[in-house]
Amino acid sequence: LAYIFKKETGQDIEAYAEEHLFKPLGIQHHWKRTYLGVVDTEGGLYLTGSDLAKIGYLYLHDGVWDGRRIVSEDWVKKSVTPATDTGWQGLKYGFKWWLYPRKGGELVWMGIGFGGQRLMVFPSEQLIVTFTGWDILKDIAFDAELADRAAAAVQSPGCPDRGR
């Protein structure tokens, strides 16, 4: 993705993301580069759980952060709409989001990273869950099971908006 982005726009994707996403959201990050010096967009972005949750919060609020539009509402809606059925764990795929269909047709939006890194967004519960474990040697957890267990643990739906 970084190579295509650079080829098509002439810009470095990390510098672009820093200006348009990470800095506005107050996200501290490390993005490793390949041996060719290209940003590793496949599995090289390192975020804390709280910074990862900020991306979920941005999407829960249709691309608005602190009253400022960061991502277009149209893109948010399109990206969390199933574009294809993956045939893997019952998941669908949108634009850079894995989508888990729940009973009743609602979707859990997921960012699935290497080694067990996960961002799960439950829109109807206004719930964001992050997993930042690092387990690259064992079998990965099934994301559908993680989503079901997280949803079942919620005591009451909805989170108060604390000014963000």
Secondary structure, 3 states (H helix, E strand, C coil): CHHHHHHHHCCCHHHHHHHHHHHHHCCCCEECECCCCCECCCCCEECCHHHHHHHHHHHHCCCEECCEECCCHHHHHHHCCCCEEEEECCEEECCCCEEEECCCCCEEEEEECHHHCEEEEEHHHCEEEEECCCCCCCCCCCHHHHHHHHHHCCCCCCCCCCCC
